[in-house]
Amino acid sequence: MSEGYRIGAAGVIPRVGFISLGCPKATSDSEQILTRLRAEGYEVVGTYDQADLVVVNTCGFVDDAVHESLDTIGEALRENGKVVVTGCLGARPEQILERHPQVLKITGPHAFDEVMDAVHEHLPPAHDPFLDLVPPQGIRLTPRHYAYLKISEGCNHRCSFCIIPSMRGDLVSRPLPHVLNEAIRLRNAGVRELLVISQDTSAYGVDVKYRAEQWGSREVRTRFIDLARELGQLAEGPGSDGQPLWVRLHYVYPYPHVDEVIPLMAAGKVLPYLDIPFQHGSPSVLKRMKRPAHAENTLERLKAWRREVPDLAVRSTFIVGFPGETEEEFQVLLDWLDEAQLDRVGAFKYSPVQGAPANALPNPVPEAVKQERYERFMTKAAAISAARLQQKVGRKLTVLVDAIEGSTVIARSYADAPDIDGTVRVRGSRALAAARVGEFMEVEITGADTYDLRAKLA
């Protein structure tokens, strides 16, 4: 018997270690696997020496993520010896086997059945339904008060720098009633913020031709606006506790029909926040990237949205040093950023990804030039962020408390997604007495720096 086993009412209880790498979509996949493991009586443990087997959910989007995944697999093999690999890098098993031929099994992303089959083969389950209960909302990797809500898998686009479609396949939308039922279970479990994620949230339902589904006594369509509208009503639905429910939309491409969600933001049904992966501001670079909606006039669309919702927060990511990017094209990006005045911005230097068509593009940008452009870009983005945050000083905002660290309450406003955006740091004895992790509080903004706000209890 392995020393990792625990003796319980059902007898021997097998223990699984789990490592989740990569983006929120991978986190959502990990939660699905963990829920199934727990439902079958496995105990999930946090150290290698406690585990009888380790599952590693990998990322393979960029070279740094590939290296991290391979290093993590190697560490798990050294420290434990029995490793099942899944996730995006698993779509390229030869790359894993070349370095780690002793792994037990490799599966691609979203391959829940295959992962469970591998676990069953090498570590049979011992299930006691009275001992090993799973909460209705499943097993989550996020704190109790917020959760990722995945609405689809895969992507129909073929961006030249991206290999996600080859790993995760084309777009497959979840039926809207399934999404809404999961959202209700999460809300009833105390979740205060739903983070809607997919590869392309605004394309939701296109694969099923926006099919109509029965939801209660009425019909809803599998499409972006219906999804947003229904989620926005959950805070007022049966079984709600009267507390707000934040709905935050991620990975929204700026198609014209996104205009339809802006009135919901104006009405307070959905957070006035959009995560839009613009990637660049130069039309010629976007064309080489084969980006969807690259011909849309996104600056005019942004201005129209802000006229209707002045508090709208927009975050985005960009690539600098894409193959063939000239100084003139980079300057177009800087000018675009000046005009767009985005609230939250991230960037990374282009690096070749195995299997990406962009690798074959001519005129690669030298590393030194990439670095110099990255620094110029981030300097400008930081200045814009600082100026926009300064405009919030003196205002009162509702924030969601994430943690209490010493004498400081760490919270987030509507403009701050967890782990990727800034925070609101609330000080004062009254704030400490009033704050509860996972609950809302009203604060007055007293100061700002480049990415974060300072506040006191309102």
N, C-alpha and C positions, 0 to 999 in steps of 0.2 A: 504494500500500500504506500502510495506516495505520502511524504510528510506534509504535502500541501493540502491534503484532504482534511475536512472537519467532520466530526461525528455529530449528527443531529437526530431528530425524531425519525427521520426517514432513512437513517443509516449514513452511508458515506456521501458527503456533499462535495462534488468537484468544484474546483476554483479556477477561474479564468482571469488573466490579466488583460487589460485592454488599453491600447494606445491609439488616440485619434489625432491625425495630423491634417492640415489643410484648411479649407474654407468652411463657412457655415453649412454649405450643402453637404460636405463630408461629415460634419458634426451631426446633421440630421440623419444621415445613413447610419452613423455609429449608434445613435439613440435607438434606431429601429432594431439593430442587431442586439444591443444590450437588453432591450425589452424582451426579445425572444429568448435570449440566454436566461434571463431571470425567470421568465414564465416556465421554462423547462427545468428549473431547480438548480441552475448553476449559481454559484456565488461569485461576484465580481470583486476582485481584490486590487490593491494599489501598488504592490511591490512584486518584483520578479520572484523572490524566494518564497512568497506565499502561493504563487500560481502554479498550477499543473500544466498550463498551456497559455500562450500569449497570442492575442490577435492584434495585428498592426494594420490600421486603416491608413493608407498612404496617400500622398499627393504627388502628382507628376506634371504639374502645369508649367513650371519653369525650372531651369537647371538647379537653382538653389533648393527648391522643394524636392527635386529628385535626390540630390545629395543627402538632404536631411532624412528622407525616407529610407534610403539605403543604409545610412549610418544607424538609424533607429532599429532597423531589422537586424543589423549586425550586433548591436548592443543586446537586443532581446535574445538572440541566439547564444551570445556569450554568457549572459546572466541566467538564462532559463533553459534554452536548448530546444524547446518545442514551440514552433512559431507558425501561425497561419497568417498569410498576407492577403489583404483585400484593398479595394480603392482604386484610384485613377492609375497609379503606377502599375497596378496589377494587370492593366490592359496591355502592358509590354512585359510579359513574363520573362522573356529572354534577357532583359536588362537586369532583372532581379537574380535570375538563376546564374548568370555569368559571375556574379559576386557572391551569392549566397545559395549554392546548390542544395544545401541541407534543409531548406524550409519545407514544411510538411505539405503545404497547399498554397496555390496562388489563384485568386479570383479577381475579376475586374470590379468596377464600381457597381453599386446597386444590386449586387449578387447575393442577397440575403440567404436564399436557400442553399447556395453552394457553400457559403461560410458555415452555416449550421451543419451541413453534411460533413464538412471537414472536422468540425468540433466533435460531432457525434462519433466519427470514425476513430479519432485519437483520444477522446475523453468522453466516454458514454455518460448520458445524463442520469441524475437520480432525482426524480421529481416527487414532491409531496405537496399537493395543491392546498393543504391546510397550513403548511409551514411556509411555503414559498409564494407568497401573495405578491401580485404586481398591481400597482395603483392604476386606476383607469386611464390616466394620462400617459402611461408608459414610463420608461426610465429616461431621465433627461440628464444631459451633461451640463446644462446651463443652471444658474441659480433658480430657485423656486418661482421667482416673480417675473421672469421673462423666458420666452421659448421661441425657437425657430419653427416656422410653419412652411414646409416645402409643398409647393403647389404643382410642380411638374418636374420631369427628369429630361435631360438631354437638350439639344439645341439644333435648330434648322439652319443656322448661319454657318458660313465657311470662312471666317476671318482668317487672313493669311498667317497670322502669328499664333493661332490657337489650334490645339489638338483635342479639345474637349469633345467635339462630336465623334471623333474616332474612338474615344474612351467610353463616353456615356451614351452615344447614339443620338438619333433625332429626337425632337421634342415629343414627349408623351405627357399629356396633361392628366392630372388626377381628376376624377369626377368631382364636381363642385359639392355635392352632398357629403362626400367623404372628407373633403377639406373642412367644411363647416362643422361637421360632427367632431372632428379632431379639435377644432378651435373651441367648441363648446366644452369639451372635456378639459382642455387646458384652462379655460376661464374658470370652470367650476373647481379646479384644483388650486386656484389662487394666483394664476398667472395674470399679471397686470399689463404686459406688453407682448404683442405678437409681432415677430419679425418675419415678414413674408419673403421667402427666398425661392429662387429657381435660377436657371441660366438666362432666361429672358421672360421676366414677369409680364411684360405688356403683350407678349405673344400667347398668353394663356388661352387655351381653347382652340387655337387655329388648326391644330391637328385633328380635332373632332368636329370641325366646321361650326364651332360655337353651339354645340348640341344643347338642347333644352333638357332639363332634368326636373323631376318633381322634388320640391322641398317643402315639407309640411302640406299645407293646403294650396300652395301656389307653385308656379313654374319659374325656374331661374335658368339662365343661360350660362354655359361654360365659357365665360369671357372676362376680361380684365375688369371692366366697370361693374359687372354684377358681383364679382368676387369682392371688390372693394366696398361696394354698397352693403352687401350682406355682413361682412366682417365689421363694418362700422356700426351696425345695429346691434351687435351682440351684447354690448355693455348695458343695453336697455331691455334685453330679452328675458324670457322666463328663467328663473334660477339665478339671475345675476344678483350681486350683493350691493348694488348701488354705487360701487366704485367705478372710476373711469377704466376703460380698456384702451390702451394705446395700440394702434395698428400702424406699423412702419413698413413702407414699401421699398424693397431693395431690387437692384438689377433691372431697372425700368428703362427700356430703350425709348428715345423721344419720338415715337410715332405720333401722328396727328391725333389718334383716338385717346392718347393720354390726357388730352385737354379735358375729357369728360370727368376725370377724377378730381379736378381742381375745385369744383363746387362742393364736393364732399369735404375737402380740406377747409374751405371757407366756412362750412357749417359745423366744423368741429367733430365730424364723424371719423375722419382719418387724420393722422398726424400730418401737418404741413411740412413734409420731408420727402425728398425723392433722392434715391441713390441711382445716378445715371452714369454708366460707363462711357463717357465721351471719347476717351483715349487720345484725341488730338483735336486741334482747331483748324488745321490746314486741309482744305478739300482735296488737294492732290495726295497728301499723305494718307488721309482716310480712304481714298480710292485704292491706293496700293494695299492698305490694310484689309480692303473688301468689307468695310464696316457697313452694317445695315443702317438705314436712315442717314447715310453720309451726305446725301444731297439736301436734307431738310435744313431749313433756316432755323437752327437751334437757338441762336441769339434772340431772334424775334419771338420765338416760342417762350423762352425764359422770361422776356420782358412782359409778355401777355399774362403768363402765370402770376408774376409778381404784382401786376396791376390788380388782379383779383384776390390774391393772397399775399399781402406785403411781407408777412412773416415767413414765407416759404423758405425752408433751408434746403440747399442742394449740395450734395457731395458727389465727387467723381474721382476717377482714377485716370492717369495719363501715362503714355509711353514716350520717352524721349530717346532720340538716337535710333529711330526706326531706319532700316536700310534705305539709303538714298535721301534721307532727310537733309536738306540744305540749310544754310544759315537763314535764308529768306523764309523757308517754311517754318523753321523754329521761331522766327520772329513773329510770324503770323499766329502761332500758338500763344506766345506771350501777349500779343495784342488782343487775341480772343479772350484770354484769361482776364485781362484788364476790363474788358467790356462785360464779361459774364458775371464777374464778382461772385464766384462760388464760395459757399460758406466753408466747406470742408474739402480738401484736395489731397490726394496721394499720388505718387508717381514712382515709376521704376524705370531703370535703364533697360533698353531692349537687349535681350540675350537670346541666341538661337535655341529653339526647342526641337528636339529630335522629332522629325516627321512633319514639321510645320512648313507650308509652302514658302513662307517669307525667307527661309534660309537660302533660297535660290535667287533672291532679288539682288540686283547689282548694287555697287557702291556702298558697301557696309561702312558705317560711321566708326572712326577710330575710338578706342576706349577712352582716351584722354578727352576727346571732344564730347563723348557721351557724359562723362563725369562733369565737365565744365557746364554743359547745358542743364544737366540735372540740378546742379547747385544754383544756377541762375533761376531756373523754374521754381524751385522750392523757396528761394528767397522772396520772389514775387508772391507766391501763394501764401507764405507766412505773413507778409505785410497786409494782404487782403483780409486774411483771417483775423488778424489783430484789429484791423479797422472795423470790421463788421461786428466783432465781439464788443468793442468799445461802445458801439451804438446801443447795446443792451444795458449798460450801466444805468442804474436808477429805476429800471423796470421791475415789475413783479412777475414771476414765472412760477408755474407748477413744475416740480421736479419729482423724479422717482428715485428713492434712496436705494443705492446699491450696497453700501457698506458704511460702517462707522470705524474710523481709525483714530484711536486716541481721542483728541478733542475736536476732530474734524468729521463732519458728515460728508461722505462722497456720494454725489447724486448726479443725475443726468436730466437735461431738459429735452423738449421735443426735438431739438436740433442735434441730439447726441445719441448715436447708436452705440451699443456696448462694444467695447474692445477696439473700435476703429476711430471713434470721434473723441471729443474732449469730455470734460467733466465739470460739474458745478461743485465747488468746495464750500461748504457751509460751516461757519464757525459761530461760537457763542453757547453759553450754558443753556439758554432757552431752546436753541436748535437741538442740542444733545438730548435734552429732556423730551422733546417732541418727536424726534426722529425714530422711525421703525423701518428696519430693512425690508424692502419689498412693498413699501407703502408710499403714497404721495404726500408732499408737503408744499406749502406756499412760501416762497422766499423772495427777498428783494436783492437784486444784483448790486454789489458794492464795488466791484473792480473786475478787471480783465487783463489777461496776458495774451500770448500769441494764440493759444489753443483752448485755454480753460477760463472759467469764470469763478469769481469769488462772491459769496452771498451771505446774508444773515436771514434769520427767520422773519417773515413778513408780519 
